[in-house]
């Protein structure tokens, strides 16, 4: 199931310039998603490119690789500064890991140093929590904050695709849980151990999901982010 934008929603991003961190991962799909909402989507690789954007998306991919490349391209520290200053940021999958203040199971380099994050979200995430690539799955989620998309029957669920996705093990004060995976509605429940797992959160101008709306045609998560940038959500 996909949720294409209505005529009004396809213009919601008009006048906005939204960057997508384009060091690694599925950044092209996110650029297409924000452009479908009427915004200008631009790939971000250099520190100077952070100066002229209204919001930023950190895409799915390999969180350790994005971490290393962000330091090689000298964009990590400027990005951490912009996040601390209030830049609206949406992270999906690896992007959620990179926005987290804490990783429960960080990867380490050859010297034993744990991977770093950009931080900003007072959460603890666990990498690859739902299993390996072959254990990827799809499910429908009740997702808070999408009331703008309500029809006569209410708000449709979000169809979510999980590909080696993380989950959130801890949320701090001020972090709102937007969606959880119920063990009864996951294709493989053994990993969940009978406990619902947090897969979408928001704190102020920061939004994160452990799934990939950009690959399913689900546009409402990007629209929510755009409405956050505009101060409408």
N, C-alpha and C positions, 0 to 999 in steps of 0.2 A: 504494500500500500504506500502510495506517495501522497504528499500534500503540496501541490503546486501553489504558488502565490496567487491570490486574487489580484484584480487589476489595481486595487488600492494598495495592497501589500507590495506589489512589484515596484511601487514608487516610494516606499517608506524610506529607502536609503538615499533618495535623491539629495545631492549636495554634500554627501559625506565621502570622505576618502579613507578607506579601511585597508590597512596593511595586513599582509599574511607573511609570517616568518618563512622565508623560502630557502632555508639551508638544507633541508632534507624532509622527506615525507610527502603527503598528498596535498601540498599547498595549492596546486592548480585547481583542484576540486573546490576548495574554499573560495578561491578567487571567483570562480564561476558562480558560486552560491551568492556571494555578496553583490555581484554584478546583476544577477537575476532580480535582486531586491532594489535595483536602481542606484546602488552606490558605485563608486570607482574602486576597484580592487587592484592593489599594487603589491608586488613581491618585495620583501624587505630582507636585505643582506648586509647592509652597511649602517653604521651608527647614524650618519647624517640623514638616512632615509626615515628615521623615526621622528624627525622634527615636524613633518608636514602630514601627519595622519590623525584621524579622529578616534581611531580604535585599532586594535591589533588582534589577529587570530594566530594562535600557535597550533599547528596542525598535528595530526597523527603521524607516526613514523617510529623512529628509534630514539627514545629519550636520551640515551647515553651519547648517541651520535650528534643529536641536535645540541646537547650540552657542550661537547667538545668543539663542534664547528662554531658555536656562538662565541667561544673564546678565541678561536683562530681568526675569525672575522672581526674580533674586537667589538662585538655588539652586546655581549652579556651584561657588562656593567652599566652601559647607558640604558639598556632595557630594564634592568633592575631599578634604576633611578626613576625611569618614567612610570613604572608600575607603582613605586612608592609615592609618586606625585599624583597618582589618581588616573593614569591612562586606562580606559576601558579595555579589558583583554578577555578573550574567550579562548579556552584551551580544550581541544578534543583529544581523548586517549593519551598519547604521549604529552600533549599540551597540558592535560590535567596534572600529570606527574611533574612537569616543569613549573607549574604554578603553585604546587604544594610546598608548604614550609618544611615538611618532613616526609621522608620515604622510609617505610618500614623495612624494606629489603633492598637498599641501594646497591647498584653494581659498583665494583671497584676496579681501578686501573692496575697496571702491572706493579705499581709501587704501593698498592693497598689503599689508595685514597678513594673515598666514596664519591660517587657522581654528585654533581651540584645541581641546584635548581635556581630558577629566577625568583621563586617565592612570591608571597603576597597573600595566598590563601592559608588560613590557619586550619589546615587539615593534615592528616597522615594518610598516605596512599600506599597500596601494595601493588607492585608491578606484576604484570602478566597473571593477575589474580584468578582469572577465569580459566586459565589453562593455556595450552599451546595453540598453534595455528589450527590444527585439526579439530580443536575443541571450540572453534568459533561458533557462535549461535546468534539467532535473531529472536526477538520477543517484543511484545507491545507493552509500553510503560504509561502509567498515569504520571503526567508531568505538570507540576505547578507553574503558574505564571503565564500560561498560554490562553488566558481568557479572551484575549483579543481575537482569537481564531474560532470562538464558540459559534456553533450553528444552532439550529432548532433542537437538536438532540444533545447539546452541550459541547464539550471539548473532546475531539477525537484523541485517542491515545497516540503516543509517538512510537512509530515502528523503529526499533533500535537494533543495530548490528554491532556485535561485540567481536573484535578481532584482537586476541591477546591483550584484552583491555585490563586496566587497573580497577580497583574499587577503593572506596574511602573507608578507612577503619576508625577514624576519629574526626570529629568536627569541633572546632573551637567556638567560643561565644561569637555571635554575630554571623555565623555561617548558616545559611538556610539550606535544608535538604529539599531538592526539587523532584528527585525520582529515585526509586529503589527497585532492584530486581527481586521479585518474590520467588522463593525456591520452587513453588508450585507452577511457575510459569517460565522457568528456564529449561532449555533442552537437556541440560545435564546438571542435576541437582547435587551430586555428590560433593562437588567443590564448595557449595554454599553451606553445607552442614546444617541445614534447616533454618538458617538465619537470612533475613532479607539483607541485601547488600546495597549500599549507597552508591549511585552511579551518576548523579548530577547534583551540583551544588552552586550556590551563589553567595557572594559576600560583597556588598557594595557594587562597585563597577567591575567585579571579576566574576566570570561565569566559567564553569568547567563541566564537561561530560566525559564519561569513560567510553562512550560509543561514538559512532561516526555518522552523523546526520547527513554529511556531504555526499555519502555514497548511495543513499537510498532515495533521494528525491524529496526527503523531508526538509522543508525550508523554514519551518517555524522557529527552530532553535536559533538560526541566524537572524530571523526577524526579531526575536526577543532580544538578541544582543544589540541589534541596531536601535531598538526602542530604548534599551538601557543607555546607549550613547546619547540619544536625544533627550533623556530624562523623562521618558514616557512609561517606563516600567521599573 
